[in-house]
Amino acid sequence: MSSSKLIKTALILAALAKDQIYNVAVGERTSLNELFQIIKQTLASINIEYLIDPVYGEFREGDIKHSLADISKAQNLIGYSPKFSIQKGMKEAIPWYVDNILQQ
């Protein structure tokens, strides 16, 4: 099942449980450093080399150190279950963005 079909399914399920807000995510923690590497590797897999290193600064008030979306409400109320890892989602999404957004 494609990520776009999964999103459509989640939206339909959410419509059945009115007046609710759900986190729809992969259900695992991913650091910004991990996300950066996943994006960089995915770009490399489609022959796009990203050469800029991340720039690190001091922690600022309001910065989020750790983030993990709690998907239990979506699991319990609408039967949501992640079908993609962050890596698989990026491997599908990034080529689409390159083909449909960057090429315009």
Backbone atoms as SQL, in Angstrom:
CREATE TABLE atoms (id INTEGER PRIMARY KEY, chain TEXT, resi INTEGER, resn TEXT, atom TEXT, x REAL, y REAL, z REAL);
INSERT INTO atoms VALUES
  (1, 'A', 1, 'MET', 'N', 0.857, -1.175, 0.000),
  (2, 'A', 1, 'MET', 'CA', 0.000, 0.000, 0.000),
  (3, 'A', 1, 'MET', 'C', 0.900, 1.234, 0.000),
  (4, 'A', 2, 'SER', 'N', 0.601, 2.195, -0.851),
  (5, 'A', 2, 'SER', 'CA', 1.409, 3.411, -0.936),
  (6, 'A', 2, 'SER', 'C', 1.129, 4.328, 0.248),
  (7, 'A', 3, 'SER', 'N', 2.066, 5.239, 0.505),
  (8, 'A', 3, 'SER', 'CA', 1.875, 6.169, 1.621),
  (9, 'A', 3, 'SER', 'C', 0.670, 7.074, 1.373),
  (10, 'A', 4, 'SER', 'N', 0.412, 7.457, 0.133),
  (11, 'A', 4, 'SER', 'CA', -0.751, 8.318, -0.140),
  (12, 'A', 4, 'SER', 'C', -2.055, 7.560, 0.135),
  (13, 'A', 5, 'LYS', 'N', -2.091, 6.268, -0.175),
  (14, 'A', 5, 'LYS', 'CA', -3.283, 5.475, 0.115),
  (15, 'A', 5, 'LYS', 'C', -3.455, 5.305, 1.626),
  (16, 'A', 6, 'LEU', 'N', -2.343, 5.157, 2.343),
  (17, 'A', 6, 'LEU', 'CA', -2.415, 5.061, 3.802),
  (18, 'A', 6, 'LEU', 'C', -2.956, 6.344, 4.412),
  (19, 'A', 7, 'ILE', 'N', -2.515, 7.472, 3.892),
  (20, 'A', 7, 'ILE', 'CA', -2.996, 8.761, 4.401),
  (21, 'A', 7, 'ILE', 'C', -4.495, 8.895, 4.139),
  (22, 'A', 8, 'LYS', 'N', -4.936, 8.532, 2.942),
  (23, 'A', 8, 'LYS', 'CA', -6.363, 8.594, 2.620),
  (24, 'A', 8, 'LYS', 'C', -7.161, 7.690, 3.554),
  (25, 'A', 9, 'THR', 'N', -6.646, 6.502, 3.821),
  (26, 'A', 9, 'THR', 'CA', -7.330, 5.575, 4.725),
  (27, 'A', 9, 'THR', 'C', -7.419, 6.164, 6.126),
  (28, 'A', 10, 'ALA', 'N', -6.328, 6.758, 6.615),
  (29, 'A', 10, 'ALA', 'CA', -6.331, 7.374, 7.946),
  (30, 'A', 10, 'ALA', 'C', -7.339, 8.519, 8.004),
  (31, 'A', 11, 'LEU', 'N', -7.429, 9.308, 6.939),
  (32, 'A', 11, 'LEU', 'CA', -8.384, 10.417, 6.911),
  (33, 'A', 11, 'LEU', 'C', -9.828, 9.919, 6.927),
  (34, 'A', 12, 'ILE', 'N', -10.096, 8.857, 6.206),
  (35, 'A', 12, 'ILE', 'CA', -11.450, 8.286, 6.209),
  (36, 'A', 12, 'ILE', 'C', -11.788, 7.752, 7.593),
  (37, 'A', 13, 'LEU', 'N', -10.853, 7.016, 8.195),
  (38, 'A', 13, 'LEU', 'CA', -11.083, 6.493, 9.545),
  (39, 'A', 13, 'LEU', 'C', -11.307, 7.627, 10.545),
  (40, 'A', 14, 'ALA', 'N', -10.516, 8.686, 10.415),
  (41, 'A', 14, 'ALA', 'CA', -10.658, 9.826, 11.328),
  (42, 'A', 14, 'ALA', 'C', -12.011, 10.505, 11.154),
  (43, 'A', 15, 'ALA', 'N', -12.515, 10.541, 9.935),
  (44, 'A', 15, 'ALA', 'CA', -13.821, 11.168, 9.690),
  (45, 'A', 15, 'ALA', 'C', -14.944, 10.421, 10.402),
  (46, 'A', 16, 'LEU', 'N', -14.734, 9.143, 10.637),
  (47, 'A', 16, 'LEU', 'CA', -15.742, 8.349, 11.332),
  (48, 'A', 16, 'LEU', 'C', -15.832, 8.690, 12.815),
  (49, 'A', 17, 'ALA', 'N', -14.759, 9.187, 13.385),
  (50, 'A', 17, 'ALA', 'CA', -14.732, 9.566, 14.808),
  (51, 'A', 17, 'ALA', 'C', -14.645, 11.088, 14.871),
  (52, 'A', 18, 'LYS', 'N', -15.789, 11.738, 14.765),
  (53, 'A', 18, 'LYS', 'CA', -15.858, 13.198, 14.663),
  (54, 'A', 18, 'LYS', 'C', -15.325, 13.894, 15.907),
  (55, 'A', 19, 'ASP', 'N', -14.884, 15.136, 15.700),
  (56, 'A', 19, 'ASP', 'CA', -14.428, 16.014, 16.777),
  (57, 'A', 19, 'ASP', 'C', -13.256, 15.428, 17.564),
  (58, 'A', 20, 'GLN', 'N', -12.366, 14.744, 16.883),
  (59, 'A', 20, 'GLN', 'CA', -11.191, 14.160, 17.512),
  (60, 'A', 20, 'GLN', 'C', -9.940, 14.625, 16.761),
  (61, 'A', 21, 'ILE', 'N', -8.830, 14.624, 17.466),
  (62, 'A', 21, 'ILE', 'CA', -7.531, 14.933, 16.864),
  (63, 'A', 21, 'ILE', 'C', -6.627, 13.726, 17.087),
  (64, 'A', 22, 'TYR', 'N', -5.932, 13.303, 16.031),
  (65, 'A', 22, 'TYR', 'CA', -5.089, 12.112, 16.106),
  (66, 'A', 22, 'TYR', 'C', -3.668, 12.412, 15.651),
  (67, 'A', 23, 'ASN', 'N', -2.709, 11.749, 16.263),
  (68, 'A', 23, 'ASN', 'CA', -1.347, 11.708, 15.749),
  (69, 'A', 23, 'ASN', 'C', -1.264, 10.498, 14.827),
  (70, 'A', 24, 'VAL', 'N', -0.878, 10.724, 13.584),
  (71, 'A', 24, 'VAL', 'CA', -0.669, 9.647, 12.629),
  (72, 'A', 24, 'VAL', 'C', 0.807, 9.697, 12.269),
  (73, 'A', 25, 'ALA', 'N', 1.565, 8.733, 12.799),
  (74, 'A', 25, 'ALA', 'CA', 3.017, 8.744, 12.650),
  (75, 'A', 25, 'ALA', 'C', 3.517, 7.307, 12.605),
  (76, 'A', 26, 'VAL', 'N', 4.835, 7.149, 12.580),
  (77, 'A', 26, 'VAL', 'CA', 5.409, 5.804, 12.509),
  (78, 'A', 26, 'VAL', 'C', 5.479, 5.121, 13.867),
  (79, 'A', 27, 'GLY', 'N', 5.308, 5.867, 14.947),
  (80, 'A', 27, 'GLY', 'CA', 5.284, 5.263, 16.271),
  (81, 'A', 27, 'GLY', 'C', 6.638, 4.968, 16.855),
  (82, 'A', 28, 'GLU', 'N', 7.673, 5.605, 16.343),
  (83, 'A', 28, 'GLU', 'CA', 9.007, 5.439, 16.898),
  (84, 'A', 28, 'GLU', 'C', 9.746, 6.772, 16.879),
  (85, 'A', 29, 'ARG', 'N', 10.683, 6.924, 17.763),
  (86, 'A', 29, 'ARG', 'CA', 11.451, 8.164, 17.871),
  (87, 'A', 29, 'ARG', 'C', 12.509, 8.217, 16.775),
  (88, 'A', 30, 'THR', 'N', 12.644, 9.382, 16.173),
  (89, 'A', 30, 'THR', 'CA', 13.682, 9.627, 15.177),
  (90, 'A', 30, 'THR', 'C', 14.329, 10.961, 15.516),
  (91, 'A', 31, 'SER', 'N', 15.622, 10.953, 15.732),
  (92, 'A', 31, 'SER', 'CA', 16.310, 12.205, 16.045),
  (93, 'A', 31, 'SER', 'C', 16.488, 13.023, 14.767),
  (94, 'A', 32, 'LEU', 'N', 16.757, 14.305, 14.925),
  (95, 'A', 32, 'LEU', 'CA', 17.020, 15.147, 13.750),
  (96, 'A', 32, 'LEU', 'C', 18.261, 14.676, 13.010),
  (97, 'A', 33, 'ASN', 'N', 19.272, 14.206, 13.755),
  (98, 'A', 33, 'ASN', 'CA', 20.474, 13.677, 13.104),
  (99, 'A', 33, 'ASN', 'C', 20.157, 12.439, 12.277),
  (100, 'A', 34, 'GLU', 'N', 19.310, 11.545, 12.828),
  (101, 'A', 34, 'GLU', 'CA', 18.905, 10.356, 12.073),
  (102, 'A', 34, 'GLU', 'C', 18.103, 10.744, 10.842),
  (103, 'A', 35, 'LEU', 'N', 17.171, 11.685, 11.001),
  (104, 'A', 35, 'LEU', 'CA', 16.360, 12.140, 9.879),
  (105, 'A', 35, 'LEU', 'C', 17.237, 12.765, 8.796),
  (106, 'A', 36, 'PHE', 'N', 18.204, 13.570, 9.206),
  (107, 'A', 36, 'PHE', 'CA', 19.135, 14.183, 8.251),
  (108, 'A', 36, 'PHE', 'C', 19.854, 13.105, 7.440),
  (109, 'A', 37, 'GLN', 'N', 20.352, 12.063, 8.122),
  (110, 'A', 37, 'GLN', 'CA', 21.076, 10.993, 7.437),
  (111, 'A', 37, 'GLN', 'C', 20.157, 10.201, 6.506),
  (112, 'A', 38, 'ILE', 'N', 18.928, 9.946, 6.945),
  (113, 'A', 38, 'ILE', 'CA', 17.973, 9.226, 6.097),
  (114, 'A', 38, 'ILE', 'C', 17.684, 10.027, 4.832),
  (115, 'A', 39, 'ILE', 'N', 17.458, 11.318, 4.981),
  (116, 'A', 39, 'ILE', 'CA', 17.195, 12.171, 3.810),
  (117, 'A', 39, 'ILE', 'C', 18.410, 12.214, 2.898),
  (118, 'A', 40, 'LYS', 'N', 19.588, 12.383, 3.469),
  (119, 'A', 40, 'LYS', 'CA', 20.828, 12.449, 2.684),
  (120, 'A', 40, 'LYS', 'C', 21.061, 11.137, 1.918),
  (121, 'A', 41, 'GLN', 'N', 20.840, 9.997, 2.584),
  (122, 'A', 41, 'GLN', 'CA', 21.013, 8.695, 1.933),
  (123, 'A', 41, 'GLN', 'C', 19.966, 8.463, 0.849),
  (124, 'A', 42, 'THR', 'N', 18.747, 8.904, 1.106),
  (125, 'A', 42, 'THR', 'CA', 17.690, 8.731, 0.108),
  (126, 'A', 42, 'THR', 'C', 17.973, 9.588, -1.123),
  (127, 'A', 43, 'LEU', 'N', 18.431, 10.810, -0.905),
  (128, 'A', 43, 'LEU', 'CA', 18.825, 11.655, -2.039),
  (129, 'A', 43, 'LEU', 'C', 19.952, 11.003, -2.833),
  (130, 'A', 44, 'ALA', 'N', 20.944, 10.438, -2.132),
  (131, 'A', 44, 'ALA', 'CA', 22.063, 9.775, -2.808),
  (132, 'A', 44, 'ALA', 'C', 21.577, 8.597, -3.650),
  (133, 'A', 45, 'SER', 'N', 20.533, 7.906, -3.179),
  (134, 'A', 45, 'SER', 'CA', 20.010, 6.745, -3.917),
  (135, 'A', 45, 'SER', 'C', 19.367, 7.142, -5.246),
  (136, 'A', 46, 'ILE', 'N', 19.031, 8.427, -5.387),
  (137, 'A', 46, 'ILE', 'CA', 18.481, 8.915, -6.672),
  (138, 'A', 46, 'ILE', 'C', 19.461, 9.897, -7.329),
  (139, 'A', 47, 'ASN', 'N', 20.736, 9.710, -7.002),
  (140, 'A', 47, 'ASN', 'CA', 21.841, 10.453, -7.615),
  (141, 'A', 47, 'ASN', 'C', 21.828, 11.950, -7.333),
  (142, 'A', 48, 'ILE', 'N', 21.391, 12.324, -6.148),
  (143, 'A', 48, 'ILE', 'CA', 21.483, 13.712, -5.707),
  (144, 'A', 48, 'ILE', 'C', 22.399, 13.730, -4.491),
  (145, 'A', 49, 'GLU', 'N', 23.535, 14.388, -4.642),
  (146, 'A', 49, 'GLU', 'CA', 24.504, 14.434, -3.548),
  (147, 'A', 49, 'GLU', 'C', 24.317, 15.720, -2.750),
  (148, 'A', 50, 'TYR', 'N', 24.040, 15.573, -1.463),
  (149, 'A', 50, 'TYR', 'CA', 23.877, 16.719, -0.568),
  (150, 'A', 50, 'TYR', 'C', 25.163, 16.854, 0.220),
  (151, 'A', 51, 'LEU', 'N', 25.870, 17.965, 0.042),
  (152, 'A', 51, 'LEU', 'CA', 27.215, 18.108, 0.597),
  (153, 'A', 51, 'LEU', 'C', 27.298, 19.020, 1.818),
  (154, 'A', 52, 'ILE', 'N', 26.218, 19.653, 2.214),
  (155, 'A', 52, 'ILE', 'CA', 26.267, 20.606, 3.325),
  (156, 'A', 52, 'ILE', 'C', 26.089, 19.858, 4.642),
  (157, 'A', 53, 'ASP', 'N', 27.008, 20.084, 5.565),
  (158, 'A', 53, 'ASP', 'CA', 26.915, 19.469, 6.885),
  (159, 'A', 53, 'ASP', 'C', 25.937, 20.254, 7.757),
  (160, 'A', 54, 'PRO', 'N', 25.301, 19.563, 8.698),
  (161, 'A', 54, 'PRO', 'CA', 24.406, 20.290, 9.608),
  (162, 'A', 54, 'PRO', 'C', 25.188, 21.276, 10.470),
  (163, 'A', 55, 'VAL', 'N', 24.518, 22.347, 10.856),
  (164, 'A', 55, 'VAL', 'CA', 25.114, 23.353, 11.726),
  (165, 'A', 55, 'VAL', 'C', 24.446, 23.222, 13.089),
  (166, 'A', 56, 'TYR', 'N', 25.257, 23.051, 14.122),
  (167, 'A', 56, 'TYR', 'CA', 24.740, 22.882, 15.471),
  (168, 'A', 56, 'TYR', 'C', 24.925, 24.161, 16.266),
  (169, 'A', 57, 'GLY', 'N', 23.932, 24.489, 17.048),
  (170, 'A', 57, 'GLY', 'CA', 24.002, 25.668, 17.900),
  (171, 'A', 57, 'GLY', 'C', 23.603, 25.298, 19.313),
  (172, 'A', 58, 'GLU', 'N', 23.606, 26.276, 20.163),
  (173, 'A', 58, 'GLU', 'CA', 23.204, 26.073, 21.550),
  (174, 'A', 58, 'GLU', 'C', 21.703, 25.818, 21.618),
  (175, 'A', 59, 'PHE', 'N', 21.305, 25.037, 22.596),
  (176, 'A', 59, 'PHE', 'CA', 19.890, 24.796, 22.834),
  (177, 'A', 59, 'PHE', 'C', 19.225, 26.114, 23.196),
  (178, 'A', 60, 'ARG', 'N', 18.044, 26.369, 22.604),
  (179, 'A', 60, 'ARG', 'CA', 17.315, 27.607, 22.867),
  (180, 'A', 60, 'ARG', 'C', 16.009, 27.292, 23.581),
  (181, 'A', 61, 'GLU', 'N', 15.513, 28.250, 24.320),
  (182, 'A', 61, 'GLU', 'CA', 14.226, 28.090, 24.983),
  (183, 'A', 61, 'GLU', 'C', 13.162, 27.791, 23.926),
  (184, 'A', 62, 'GLY', 'N', 12.360, 26.778, 24.172),
  (185, 'A', 62, 'GLY', 'CA', 11.323, 26.392, 23.229),
  (186, 'A', 62, 'GLY', 'C', 11.737, 25.285, 22.273),
  (187, 'A', 63, 'ASP', 'N', 13.053, 25.022, 22.156),
  (188, 'A', 63, 'ASP', 'CA', 13.508, 23.914, 21.315),
  (189, 'A', 63, 'ASP', 'C', 13.034, 22.594, 21.912),
  (190, 'A', 64, 'ILE', 'N', 12.690, 21.669, 21.071),
  (191, 'A', 64, 'ILE', 'CA', 12.238, 20.365, 21.523),
  (192, 'A', 64, 'ILE', 'C', 13.409, 19.401, 21.443),
  (193, 'A', 65, 'LYS', 'N', 13.811, 18.870, 22.602),
  (194, 'A', 65, 'LYS', 'CA', 14.958, 17.953, 22.643),
  (195, 'A', 65, 'LYS', 'C', 14.589, 16.562, 22.153),
  (196, 'A', 66, 'HIS', 'N', 13.418, 16.083, 22.549),
  (197, 'A', 66, 'HIS', 'CA', 12.986, 14.730, 22.192),
  (198, 'A', 66, 'HIS', 'C', 11.533, 14.785, 21.773),
  (199, 'A', 67, 'SER', 'N', 11.197, 14.093, 20.701),
  (200, 'A', 67, 'SER', 'CA', 9.827, 14.097, 20.219),
  (201, 'A', 67, 'SER', 'C', 9.438, 12.692, 19.780),
  (202, 'A', 68, 'LEU', 'N', 8.285, 12.270, 20.236),
  (203, 'A', 68, 'LEU', 'CA', 7.734, 10.981, 19.828),
  (204, 'A', 68, 'LEU', 'C', 6.223, 11.123, 19.843),
  (205, 'A', 69, 'ALA', 'N', 5.612, 11.074, 18.671),
  (206, 'A', 69, 'ALA', 'CA', 4.160, 11.222, 18.583),
  (207, 'A', 69, 'ALA', 'C', 3.486, 10.027, 19.246),
  (208, 'A', 70, 'ASP', 'N', 2.536, 10.304, 20.124),
  (209, 'A', 70, 'ASP', 'CA', 1.760, 9.262, 20.775),
  (210, 'A', 70, 'ASP', 'C', 0.612, 8.878, 19.847),
  (211, 'A', 71, 'ILE', 'N', 0.697, 7.694, 19.260),
  (212, 'A', 71, 'ILE', 'CA', -0.311, 7.260, 18.295),
  (213, 'A', 71, 'ILE', 'C', -1.361, 6.335, 18.922),
  (214, 'A', 72, 'SER', 'N', -1.320, 6.173, 20.231),
  (215, 'A', 72, 'SER', 'CA', -2.221, 5.217, 20.890),
  (216, 'A', 72, 'SER', 'C', -3.698, 5.567, 20.694),
  (217, 'A', 73, 'LYS', 'N', -4.039, 6.846, 20.681),
  (218, 'A', 73, 'LYS', 'CA', -5.436, 7.240, 20.484),
  (219, 'A', 73, 'LYS', 'C', -5.919, 6.798, 19.102),
  (220, 'A', 74, 'ALA', 'N', -5.112, 7.041, 18.080),
  (221, 'A', 74, 'ALA', 'CA', -5.477, 6.621, 16.722),
  (222, 'A', 74, 'ALA', 'C', -5.547, 5.101, 16.627),
  (223, 'A', 75, 'GLN', 'N', -4.657, 4.427, 17.316),
  (224, 'A', 75, 'GLN', 'CA', -4.692, 2.960, 17.313),
  (225, 'A', 75, 'GLN', 'C', -5.970, 2.449, 17.968),
  (226, 'A', 76, 'ASN', 'N', -6.311, 3.010, 19.110),
  (227, 'A', 76, 'ASN', 'CA', -7.452, 2.521, 19.883),
  (228, 'A', 76, 'ASN', 'C', -8.800, 2.911, 19.285),
  (229, 'A', 77, 'LEU', 'N', -8.930, 4.143, 18.783),
  (230, 'A', 77, 'LEU', 'CA', -10.240, 4.622, 18.346),
  (231, 'A', 77, 'LEU', 'C', -10.553, 4.375, 16.870),
  (232, 'A', 78, 'ILE', 'N', -9.522, 4.391, 16.018),
  (233, 'A', 78, 'ILE', 'CA', -9.795, 4.201, 14.587),
  (234, 'A', 78, 'ILE', 'C', -9.013, 3.041, 13.979),
  (235, 'A', 79, 'GLY', 'N', -8.304, 2.287, 14.818),
  (236, 'A', 79, 'GLY', 'CA', -7.591, 1.113, 14.327),
  (237, 'A', 79, 'GLY', 'C', -6.360, 1.412, 13.501),
  (238, 'A', 80, 'TYR', 'N', -5.773, 2.599, 13.701),
  (239, 'A', 80, 'TYR', 'CA', -4.582, 2.981, 12.937),
  (240, 'A', 80, 'TYR', 'C', -3.398, 2.088, 13.314),
  (241, 'A', 81, 'SER', 'N', -2.636, 1.701, 12.313),
  (242, 'A', 81, 'SER', 'CA', -1.418, 0.932, 12.523),
  (243, 'A', 81, 'SER', 'C', -0.387, 1.376, 11.487),
  (244, 'A', 82, 'PRO', 'N', 0.798, 1.828, 11.922),
  (245, 'A', 82, 'PRO', 'CA', 1.807, 2.274, 10.961),
  (246, 'A', 82, 'PRO', 'C', 2.202, 1.146, 10.011),
  (247, 'A', 83, 'LYS', 'N', 2.287, 1.463, 8.743),
  (248, 'A', 83, 'LYS', 'CA', 2.679, 0.488, 7.726),
  (249, 'A', 83, 'LYS', 'C', 4.048, 0.805, 7.132),
  (250, 'A', 84, 'PHE', 'N', 4.591, 1.976, 7.481),
  (251, 'A', 84, 'PHE', 'CA', 5.861, 2.426, 6.918),
  (252, 'A', 84, 'PHE', 'C', 6.825, 2.765, 8.034),
  (253, 'A', 85, 'SER', 'N', 8.081, 2.464, 7.822),
  (254, 'A', 85, 'SER', 'CA', 9.140, 3.015, 8.665),
  (255, 'A', 85, 'SER', 'C', 9.453, 4.402, 8.115),
  (256, 'A', 86, 'ILE', 'N', 10.168, 5.189, 8.867),
  (257, 'A', 86, 'ILE', 'CA', 10.551, 6.511, 8.364),
  (258, 'A', 86, 'ILE', 'C', 11.413, 6.369, 7.101),
  (259, 'A', 87, 'GLN', 'N', 12.266, 5.341, 7.073),
  (260, 'A', 87, 'GLN', 'CA', 13.120, 5.118, 5.902),
  (261, 'A', 87, 'GLN', 'C', 12.280, 4.798, 4.662),
  (262, 'A', 88, 'LYS', 'N', 11.313, 3.902, 4.807),
  (263, 'A', 88, 'LYS', 'CA', 10.475, 3.526, 3.665),
  (264, 'A', 88, 'LYS', 'C', 9.648, 4.719, 3.188),
  (265, 'A', 89, 'GLY', 'N', 9.115, 5.494, 4.125),
  (266, 'A', 89, 'GLY', 'CA', 8.345, 6.671, 3.748),
  (267, 'A', 89, 'GLY', 'C', 9.178, 7.689, 2.987),
  (268, 'A', 90, 'MET', 'N', 10.404, 7.908, 3.444),
  (269, 'A', 90, 'MET', 'CA', 11.293, 8.857, 2.751),
  (270, 'A', 90, 'MET', 'C', 11.672, 8.343, 1.372),
  (271, 'A', 91, 'LYS', 'N', 11.892, 7.029, 1.243),
  (272, 'A', 91, 'LYS', 'CA', 12.247, 6.454, -0.064),
  (273, 'A', 91, 'LYS', 'C', 11.126, 6.622, -1.077),
  (274, 'A', 92, 'GLU', 'N', 9.891, 6.710, -0.588),
  (275, 'A', 92, 'GLU', 'CA', 8.768, 6.938, -1.497),
  (276, 'A', 92, 'GLU', 'C', 8.516, 8.430, -1.711),
  (277, 'A', 93, 'ALA', 'N', 8.605, 9.214, -0.640),
  (278, 'A', 93, 'ALA', 'CA', 8.237, 10.630, -0.720),
  (279, 'A', 93, 'ALA', 'C', 9.269, 11.487, -1.445),
  (280, 'A', 94, 'ILE', 'N', 10.541, 11.292, -1.150),
  (281, 'A', 94, 'ILE', 'CA', 11.569, 12.183, -1.708),
  (282, 'A', 94, 'ILE', 'C', 11.619, 12.135, -3.234),
  (283, 'A', 95, 'PRO', 'N', 11.639, 10.961, -3.870),
  (284, 'A', 95, 'PRO', 'CA', 11.612, 10.980, -5.341),
  (285, 'A', 95, 'PRO', 'C', 10.379, 11.679, -5.906),
  (286, 'A', 96, 'TRP', 'N', 9.219, 11.541, -5.221),
  (287, 'A', 96, 'TRP', 'CA', 8.023, 12.234, -5.680),
  (288, 'A', 96, 'TRP', 'C', 8.240, 13.744, -5.625),
  (289, 'A', 97, 'TYR', 'N', 8.781, 14.248, -4.508),
  (290, 'A', 97, 'TYR', 'CA', 9.033, 15.682, -4.392),
  (291, 'A', 97, 'TYR', 'C', 10.017, 16.162, -5.453),
  (292, 'A', 98, 'VAL', 'N', 11.054, 15.392, -5.696),
  (293, 'A', 98, 'VAL', 'CA', 12.039, 15.772, -6.719),
  (294, 'A', 98, 'VAL', 'C', 11.363, 15.853, -8.082),
  (295, 'A', 99, 'ASP', 'N', 10.568, 14.849, -8.410),
  (296, 'A', 99, 'ASP', 'CA', 9.917, 14.808, -9.725),
  (297, 'A', 99, 'ASP', 'C', 8.796, 15.844, -9.884),
  (298, 'A', 100, 'ASN', 'N', 8.064, 16.115, -8.827),
  (299, 'A', 100, 'ASN', 'CA', 6.871, 16.956, -8.929),
  (300, 'A', 100, 'ASN', 'C', 7.018, 18.375, -8.427),
  (301, 'A', 101, 'ILE', 'N', 7.972, 18.629, -7.568),
  (302, 'A', 101, 'ILE', 'CA', 8.132, 19.957, -7.007),
  (303, 'A', 101, 'ILE', 'C', 9.402, 20.632, -7.529),
  (304, 'A', 102, 'LEU', 'N', 10.518, 19.950, -7.417),
  (305, 'A', 102, 'LEU', 'CA', 11.787, 20.557, -7.818),
  (306, 'A', 102, 'LEU', 'C', 11.908, 20.725, -9.319),
  (307, 'A', 103, 'GLN', 'N', 11.232, 19.905, -10.090),
  (308, 'A', 103, 'GLN', 'CA', 11.347, 19.952, -11.555),
  (309, 'A', 103, 'GLN', 'C', 10.435, 20.979, -12.195),
  (310, 'A', 104, 'GLN', 'N', 9.684, 21.726, -11.402),
  (311, 'A', 104, 'GLN', 'CA', 8.753, 22.713, -11.980),
  (312, 'A', 104, 'GLN', 'C', 9.464, 23.985, -12.348);
